[in-house]
Amino acid sequence: MANRLARETSPYLRQHAGNPVDWYPWGEEAFAEARRRDVPVLLSVGYSSCHWCHVMAHESFEDPDTAAVMNELFVNVKVDREERPDVDAIYMEAVQAMTGHGGWPMTVFLTPDGRPFFGGTYFPRTARGGMIAFTDLLARIAQVWRERRDDVVGQAHELTEAISRTSRLQPGEDLPGSEALRAAGAELRRQFDPEWGGFGRAPKFPQGMSLDLLLRLHVHDRSPETLEMVTTSLDAMASGGIYDHLGGGFARYSTDASWLVPHFEKMLYDQALLARVYLHAWQLTGEPRYRQVVEETVGYVLRDLRHPEGGFYSAEDADSEGVEGKFYVWTDAQIRSVLGDDADAAIEWWGVTPRGNWEGTNILWRPVRGDLIRPEVIEAARQRLFEARRVRVRPGLDDKVLTEWNGLMLATLAEAAAATGNASWLSAADANAEFLLEHLRGDGGRWMRSWQAEGGARHLAVAADYGALLDAFVRLAEATGRARWIDEARAVADGLLERFWDRECGGVFTTGDDAEPLVTRPKDLMDNATPSANSLVANGLLRLAALTGEVRYHERAETILRLLGDLVARHPTAFGHLLAAVDLLATGPTEIAVVGDRPDLLGEVRSRFLPNVVLAWGEPYDSPLWEGRTGHDGTGRAYVCRHYTCLAPVTTAEALAAQLA
C-alpha cells in the first residue's frame, strides 16, 4: 500500500499518512483508479485542529478492520479543507442539500467522475444515537453502487445540477442600500442574546463580522441599543472561557450559551476578525479593556503563530497529549502550587473552585463580566501561571501558511498598528507582507494558496486569497504611507479580475480560469466563519477605487452588489462583511489626503473608528487624491473629500476634527 500522504505539505494529511487506509490525495490519480476498478470514491474532508475529525480517525481510519473494508470497496481520498476550499465548498453544498446540515469531518461518496451521490459528516465506528455504524454504511453504499447504478447516477446528476445553480445566479437591477443595512440591524436584534450577548443559542460562535456591522450602524445612528449589543457581547466573550486569560487569543467557539466552555482549538482567522472588532470598539468607546484584548490577541499571534520569517501559521489544536483542553485547564491545587500565598486572589479573580467548572478542572474565566483590567497582584499571578503553563505539552500546531488567513491577519495588524501607534506591530505587518510576496506569489504574479516549510507553496490560490490580499495591501498602504503597497494592491486586483471574474453574470468564481476543472465552478457568496470571496473583493475594490480613482474597480464592486442585492435584503445576517461594502457604497467613501510630515493630522484620523474613510499620505502615487497636493511649502495639510467635493484644506488637528465630525 502506497504511503502517498507522507509527501503532502498539509499537516492534516500527514497526520493520516500512517493509517491502514490506502489514502490518495485529491487528484486525477485517484479518479483514474476508481474508473479502473469501477468503484466509488470515498472523499473524507477535515482539518488538523478539528476535534471530531480526530475522533473519527481514531475510531475508524486507524482501525485495520474498518480500513480493510474501505480499501476493498472504495478509492479513498483525503482532503484538507483549508488547503482546498474549492473542493470542500462543492461537496459541503451537496451534503447540506442531502442532509440539511454540514460540518467536519465530512464524508462524501462520489462517482468516478467526481459527482456526489451520498454524504454526511461524522459516522461512528459502532451504531449509536440513531447514527449508522460506519462499516454498515460502507457496505450499503457499495451494494447500491453494484445493484442500483442507474439510481446512483441519477442522484449524482441531480445533486450536481443543484450545486451548480449558485454560480448561475443573475444580477438584479438595483443596488442594495440603507434599507438592507436597516434590515440587517433588525434581524441581528431579533437573534441577539440579551443575557450573554452574541446571537442564537449554543453552540455559540463569536460572529465578529456581525458585531463589526453593528458598530458601523452605530456610527450612523448613534443608537445606545446598538452599541450595547456589541459591548454586551464583547464583554461576555472576553470574560468567558472562550478567551485565553493567560496567553491571549480566542478559541473557535463556545459549546454553551455563556461562553464558558470553548472548543479549545484556536484559528488564525478568528484572531484576525475578533481583534478587529475589539479594536473598533476601543476606537469608539475609548474603553481600555478592549484595547487590552487587542494587545493580548495580537500578542498571542505574534508569539505562538508566527514563522521566523514573518508568515502566520493556521491554527492550534484543541487537544494535547490526546486530551481536549488539557493545556488550558487548571485544578485548584495546581494554581496553589504555582502561586503559593498569592493563590487566593487569583482563584477568586478567575472563578476557580475545588470542584472545577468542567470535567473536574477549571476553565479560567472572569465572573465579574467586563472587569478585565487586572490589578498588579493579578497581573503578576497571570505571568507566573503563564510561565508554568509553558512547560506543558502544547496542542498540535498546524504550521501551514494560508494566503487568505494571512491576508485577514495582515489587514487587522496594519489597522491596529496605525490606530495604536505600535511600531513593532507595523514592522510585523510589513514582514508578513514580504513573506507572502516571497513565498506565495508564483511565476507571472500567480498567487498560491498554501505554504509549508517542508514542501513550499502548493495549490493555486482561490478568489478568497486574492480578496484578502487586496484588502491587506490597501490597509498596509494606509498604515505605512508607502506607495509600493498600492502598486501591489493594483496587481492583485488586476490578476483577480483577469482570472476569476464571471463575465456573464458578474462576481468572482472561487477558482481561476487556470485551475483544474471540478464538477462545477463554484462561487463563494455567503459570509461564514470567514468573509466570502465576493464580500472581500467588493470591499477591497471599493477602497482601492477610492484611493486610486480607477472607475473600473468601482464598477466591478457594484456588479457584485447587484448580483447579491436580493439575497442580502432577504438574508442579511449571512452577508455581514458584504454589508460593509453596501454601507461604503451607500454612504460614499470619505477620502483624506495628508500631505507633508504631519503625524498630528494622521493621529486625528486614526484615533477614530471611521469605517468609510480611506487615507492617503506619505509617498504620492498615481491618483486624483495627489494631484496638485505636494506639501512642498513645508506646512503640511489635510484634504477631506466626499461625494466628489473637497472641503478647504486644513493645517490643524482641531480643524480636521471639526471636518471629520
C-alpha positions, 0 to 999 in steps of 0.5 A: 500500500502506497504511503502517498500522504507522507509527501503532502505539505498539509499537516492534516494529511500527514497526520493520516499518512500512517493509517491502514487506509490506502489514502490518495490525495485529491487528484486525477490519480485517484479518479483514474483508479476508481474508473479502473476498478469501477468503484466509488470514491470515498472523499473524507474532508477535515482539518488538523485542529478539528476535534471530531475529525480526530475522533473519527480517525481514531475510531475508524481510519486507524482501525485495520478492520474498518480500513480493510473494508474501505480499501476493498470497496472504495478509492479513498481520498483525503482532503484538507479543507483549508488547503482546498476550499474549492473542493470542500465548498462543492461537496459541503453544498451537496451534503447540506442539500442531502442532509440539511446540515454540514460540518467536519469531518465530512464524508462524501461518496462520489462517482468516478467522475467526481459527482456526489451521490451520498454524504454526511459528516461524522459516522461512528465506528459502532451504531449509536444515537440513531447514527449508522455504524460506519462499516454498515454504511460502507457496505450499503453504499457499495451494494447500491453502487453494484445493484442500483447504478442507474439510481446512483447516477441519477442522484449524482446528476441531480445533486450536481445540477443543484450545486451548480445553480449558485454560480448561475445566479443573475444580477438584479437591477438595483443596488442594495442600500440603507434599507438592507443595512436597516434590515440587517440591524433588525434581524441581528436584534431579533437573534441577539442574546440579551443575557450573554450577548452574541446571537442564537443559542449554543453552540455559540460562535463569536460572529465578529463580522456581525458585531463589526456591522453593528458598530458601523450602524452605530456610527450612523445612528448613534443608537445606545441599543446598538452599541450595547449589543456589541459591548454586551457581547464583547464583554461576555466573550472576553470574560468567558472561557472562550478567551485565553486569560493567560496567553491571549487569543480566542478559541473557535467557539463556545459549546454553551450559551455563556461562553464558558466552555470553548472548543479549545482549538484556536484559528488564525482567522478568528484572531484576525476578525475578533481583534478587529472588532475589539479594536473598533470598539476601543476606537469608539468607546475609548474603553481600555479593556478592549484595547487590552484584548487587542494587545493580548490577541495580537500578542498571542499571534505574534508569539505562538503563530508566527514563522521566523520569517514573518508568515502566520501559521493556521491554527492550534489544536484543541487537544494535547497529549490526546486530551481536549483542553488539557493545556488550558485547564487548571485544578485548584491545587495546581494554581496553589502550587504555582502561586503559593500565598498569592493563590487566593486572589487569583482563584477568586479573580478567575472563578476557580473552585475545588470542584472545577467548572468542567470535567473536574478542572477549571476553565479560567474565566472572569465572573465579574463580566467586563472587569478585565483590567487586572490589578498588579497582584493579578497581573503578576499571578497571570505571568507566573501561571503563564510561565508554568503553563509553558512547560506543558505539552502544547496542542498540535500546531498546524504550521501551514501558511494560508494566503487568505488567513494571512491576508485577514491577519495582515489587514487587522495588524496594519489597522491596529498598528496605525490606530495604536501607534505600535511600531513593532506591530507595523514592522510585523505587518510589513514582514508578513507582507514580504513573506507572502510576496516571497513565498506565495506569489508564483511565476507571472504574479500567480498567487498560491494558496498554501505554504509549508516549510517542508514542501513550499507553496502548493495549490493555486490560490482561490478568489478568497486569497486574492480578496484578502490580499487586496484588502491587506495591501490597501490597509498596509498602504494606509498604515505605512504611507508607502506607495509600493503597497498600492502598486501591489494592491493594483496587481492583485486586483488586476490578476483577480479580475483577469482570472476569476471574474464571471463575465456573464453574470458578474462576481468572482468564481472561487477558482481561476480560469487556470485551475483544474476543472471540478464538477462545477465552478463554484462561487463563494457568496455567503459570509461564514466563519470567514468573509466570502470571496465576493464580500472581500473583493467588493470591499477591497475594490471599493477602497482601492477605487477610492484611493486610486480613482480607477472607475473600473474597480468601482464598477466591478464592486457594484456588479457584485452588489447587484448580483447579491442585492436580493439575497442580502435584503432577504438574508442579511445576517449571512452577508455581514462583511458584504454589508460593509461594502453596501454601507461604503457604497451607500454612504460614499467613501470619505477620502483624506489626503495628508500631505507633508510630515504631519503625524498630528493630522494622521493621529486625528484620523486614526484615533477614530473608528471611521469605517468609510474613510480611506487615507492617503499620505506619505509617498504620492502615487498615481491618483486624483487624491495627489494631484496638485497636493505636494506639501512642498511649502513645508506646512503640511495639510489635510484634504477631506473629500466626499461625494466628489467635493473637497472641503478647504484644506486644513493645517490643524488637528482641531480643524480636521476634527471639526471636518471629520465630525 
